[in-house]
Amino acid sequence: MMPFSFHTVPEIIVGADSALTLGSLCERLGVRKPLLVTDAGLVDIGLIGPVVSAMIPQCPDVSVFSGVTADPAEAVVEAALSDLREQHCDGVIAVGGGSSMDVAKVIAVLAAGDQRLADMYGVDQVRGGRLPLILVPTTAGTGSEVTPVAIITTGETTKAGVSSSILLPDVAVLDASLTLELPRAVTAMTGIDAMVHAIEAFTTKHKKNPISDALALRALRLLAGNIHTVITDGTNSAAREAMLLGALFAGQAFANAPVAAVHALAYPLGGHYHIPHGLSNSLMLPSVLAFNAPVAGEQYIELAGQLPGSVALSVDGFIDWFETLIADSGLPRSLQAAGVPEEDLSLLARDAMLQQRLLVNNPVPVTENDALKLYQRAWSGLR
């Protein structure tokens, strides 16, 4: 066995209405004036109000920042940090999707020191500590509640990542009741995103290890076994909780055994066309799986054993299952259907080459010409 290390959060809480215990968690962490980071949509549907009300006995001075947007820009981070400082907050909570959790991670670090955001991008560039941090996901997808990474939009079409174990929270809280209102499309996209995390962690070229493998396999079994249920019956609490746990396991896996070409090729789609991250991954998944099959085929067959039903234990059977899932979910099945212009594919291939921190993990090396062919096949809906 090759030497390896494994890092994850110190505490995970799973249970119905566990988000209503945030006040006592803050009290335990010594937080008296937390900033709760979220987005306006969750406030508007009434998801945040009960959480804040339950915190009042222990945290009467809780503040809410609801300005998070999808693919949050640096300006959103600065606005949240400004609110935190103006309110003299001493801890950070995120209740939301990956965007809210990423903003919360970054401001918890920025508020604790004098480092600029621009100096934090990259791997292990964060200096100093952070404020106490609690993360509560409202989607079963990103796994951001257990990953040491935050992705921030840095320009019109560019993103950058902050990667440091300091970003791991003190507590991750999984409360399935917060996910019951997720629309069908969001449920499908985020669920597929989590499954891509599991697949890429299991097949990664670097840092693959026995713990990440076990988590990736269990994650895929939970996610694949419940995604059809939550797509057709979003009010099924048990299935929703299984999806959250699967996404968390996948997050722990890829936080230690990093993702690869599916994500690398998905990022330019989000940057140029604001396609949701989960959908971008879904669009690229079949073609990248087929591209990697000559090297990762045996691993795909092992992963196929985690899928429900009578799945053929073969590379084709594995890819077929995901193509059927994408079709059944009602998601676009090609870049063409998602509105990506065919004449932009060369631009996307060039941009994908900027994602070397991910591409180096792919089982098969990816050149710019390979990337172009993968985009062309995905544009046509081919594998």
Secondary structure, 3 states (H helix, E strand, C coil): CCCCCCCCCCCEEECCCHHHHHHHHHHHHCCCCEEEECEHHHHHCCCHHHHHHHHCCCCCCCEEECECCCCCEHHHHHHHHHHHHHCCCCEEEEEECHHHHHHHHHHHHHCCCCCCHHHCCEECCCCCCCCCEEEEECCCCCCHHHCCEEEEECCCCCEEEEECHHHCCCEEEECHHHHCCCCHHHHHHHHHHHHHHHHHHHHCCCCCCHHHHHHHHHHHHHHHHHHHHHHHCCCCHHHHHHHHHHHHHHHHHHHHCCCCHHHHHHHHHHHHHCCCHHHHHHHHHHHHHHHHHHHHHHHHHHHHCCCCCCCCCCHHHHHHHHHHHHHHHCCCCCCCCCCCCHHHHHHHHHHHCCCHHHHCCCCCCCCHHHHHHHHHHHHHCCC
